Amino acid sequence: MGTMAIGIDFASVDLTLPALEKQFALDLDSVQWVINGYVLAFAVFMVAGGKFADALGRRKMFLLGMGIFAVASLLGGIAWSGGSLIGFRVLQGVGAALIWPSMIGMACAAVGDSNRAFALGLIFGTCSLGNAAGPVVGGALTQWFSWRWVLWINVPLAVGAFLLTIWSVARDPKTGAEKPRNDYAGMIALTGGLVALMLVVYQVQSWGWTDPRTIGFIALALVLLGGFPFLEKRVRDPLIPMDMMQSRELQTLCFAVLVICQLFFIVLLYYTQYAMKFLGDDPMAAGLRVVTFMLSYGVVSYFGGPLSTWLGTQRLLIVGLVSAAVASIMLGVSGPGASWLPYNSLLLLLGIGVGAVIPTVSARAIETVGTDKASLVSGIIFMCQLAGAALMLAVNTAIFTAISSRHLDQ
């Protein structure tokens, strides 16, 4: 249920953006922060959330995150301005950053190594079904009721997940071992560096490359992110252990998921926005345009474990990446305005590619580092997903804004 809440929320809020532009008199750059703020908070607090979950208790962090997520969703639904809504969306992202790695860690601890890929496939499959429902739910609620209900629908899901976890998940075991020290310097360096970097990418179109703010945030990002590995070498319990940072396999997996998730967010956000702004779709119709992609992604994610066993991790990743690359190139050529059959066939192929890669990467990463660090490594993988997606969203927002302006001028 917690997975479903995150999945629906992730895929439904973008359908509310045109309504938010009108209600709060926001331009496209400003309204994008309803998405960007959530993704930014989700990404930058993910590693810390995973570290806290492994060190302090996964069940405890999951319940805390779910409580934050529920409260932020409730408050976001009663937002009185664009700024207040963005603030509550950032708080939602913090809650989600505690939920996701804790949930992955609890699942891996509950099953044996042989069933890990299946358990992760179940989680990603459920999340992607929420993603599939998200555009339809978001479009329907925005069109027939109000954009506020897109946030309020999270509340009963989050409360249900909270209560079910208390009832069905055992308390975190007490190991008797000394609790690790919190690496606050590492957390500040990584979080601050990512925030500075993403702010530059998001705002450089408005500020310009020679603006002192742009130069200052670039310098801050370079100092903090460049100094992060050196800080980690000097602490007893680093935020990210050096063996994980130096693992070539983990670096490759992070890069693969960073690339593939950009395609996911481009289809989810910009195809629906394009359909509403330029093809005349209402929110419901725009959401239905991406259902084929979401469903194929969900089904393949669910069967990721058996597929990985049958084909092997490396082959499955290659098949997924190649499928996604071919589909994305062809979609870029044809666009959302293409006829029904070729358009949905390409979305189907793209969903297969994305669904083959994402759960396989997570399962392989956990297998590489061990179940005791499952929450941390899942946080690292998901941070790469969201950070890469956030950077690409900023680039595409600039392109989409330019296209919109040119279209309106004509």
Secondary structure, 3 states (H helix, E strand, C coil): CHHHHHHHHHHHHHHHHHHHHHHHCCCHHHHCHHHHHHHHHHHHCHHHHHHHHHHHCHHHHHHHHHHHHHHHHHHHHCCCCHHHHHHHHHHHHHHHHHHHHHHHHHHHHHCCHHHHHHHHHHHHHHHHHHHHHHHHHHHHHHHHCCCHHHHHCHHHHHHHHHHHHHHHCCCCCCCCCCCCCCCHHHHHHHHHHHHHHHHHHHHHHHHCCCCHHHHHHHHHHHHHHHHHHHHHHCCCCCCCCHHHHCCHHHHHHHHHHHHHHHHHHHHHHHHHHHHHHHCCCCHHHHHHCCHHHHHHHHHHHHCHHHHHHHHCHHHHHHHHHHHHHHHHHHHHHHCCCCCHHHHHHHHHHHHHHHHHHHHHHHHHHHHHHCHHHHHHHHHHHHHHHHHHHHHHHHHHHHHHHHHHHHHHHC
